[in-house]
Amino acid sequence: MEPAQFPKGILPVLPVSNIDETADYYINSLHFKENFRQKNPEGKSTDSQLTFEGSTLMINLNPEKAPLEGGGVYLWVRLYDKNINEYYDTLVEAGVNVVDPIKDQFWGDRSFVIKDCNNFHIAFNQMISK
């Protein structure tokens, strides 16, 4: 593996029951990029590493721990290079399940929350320019 595939800091890992379905959802629906998808000797996908806005996320095949309604996992994704309004509109048009519509927050961010294909809640936020 290339050094870029070993991110510094914290690497969140989401347990899922289907790597291919989940990775494809994140790539096609949420516009993440895939670093790699690992398969076991039988050819079944076991994990995938994805990146978005300079952050890295690992999804891991773990059907026993795959969440029910997100399993309490809640991720925040900070947007730096994307326009949050345009990104939100793109996701809505693609039919992504928005559970908390885009709005300005009292702490100075603009944010929205989606529920992914495994019922994880993922918040996307961006600092509001003053």
N, C-alpha and C positions, 0 to 999 in steps of 0.2 A: 504494500500500500504506500501511496505517496504521503509525505509529511502533512499535507493539507487535510488528509483524511483523519488525522489525529488532532482534533481541536483542543486548544488550551482551555482551561477553566472547566466549568460544569457542563456535562453532556446529558441532557434529559433523554430518557429512554422510555418509550411508551410500549407497554405490552399489548399485542394485538393477536387476533386469531387468524388473520390472513395478510401476509406481507404484501403480496402482489396487488391485491385490491386496495390496501391502504396506501402503499407507495404511489400507485397510479392516481389515486384520489388527490393526494398532496401535490403531485406533479401537474396533473391535468386541471384540477379544480382550483387549487390554491396557488399555483404557479411556483412551487418549490423546485429546486434543482436536485437531481440525484447524484451523489458522489459514487455510490456503489450499491449493489444488491448482491448479497452473499447467498449461495445455495449449498445445501448439504450434499454428500456424495450421491444421494438418490435424486438430486436435481430439484428439491423443494426449497423455495426461498425461506431463509431463516432470519434475515435481518436486512435492513436498508438504512443507509445514512443519507440524510437530506439536508440541504442548506437553503437559507432564506435570509436576505438582508444581513449577511455576515454572520449569522448564527447557525448552529448545527443541531439537528435532531436525529436521534436513532429510533427506529421502530424495530421491535424484537418480537419474534414469534414466541408467544407464551399464552396458549389458549386457556390455561388454568387461571391466569391472572388478567386475562383480557377484561376490560372494564364493563360494568353495567352502569349506564349513565355516567360514564367518564371516571368512575372509581375515585372521585374526589380530585383528580388531576386537573389542573387549570393552568394553562400556559399563557404567558404574555409574550407577544412578538412585537418588538420595537421597530417601527418603520423609519428609515433614514433616507433612502434613495427613492422611494415610491411616494406618489401623491396619495394620501389615504382616501380621499374622496373618490378619485378615479379607481383605485384598487377595490374599494367597497362596491362601487357601481358594477365593476367587472364581475365580482363574486355574486352579487345579486342577480345579474343577468344570466350567470351560469347556473343558477338554481341552488347555490350553496345555502345551507340551513342557517339563517341568521337568527340568533336567540336574543340579542340585544342590539338594536339598530344604532347606527353611527350617531354620535353626539359629542358635544364639548363637555369635558369633565371639570369639576371645580378645582382640581389640582393642576390644571394647565395642559391636559392632554385632550386629544380628540380620539375617540376609540369606538370599537364595536366588537361584538362577541359572536362567534359561529360555533356550531356543533358539528364536528367532523363525522366521517362515516363510521367511526367506532364510539360515538357519543362523547368524545373528549370536548370540553369547552376550551376554545382558543380565542384569546383577546388580541386584537391588533390595535396598537396605539401609536400616536405620533404627537410630539410636543407641538403645541400651538405657537406659531410665531407671534410675537408681541409687536 
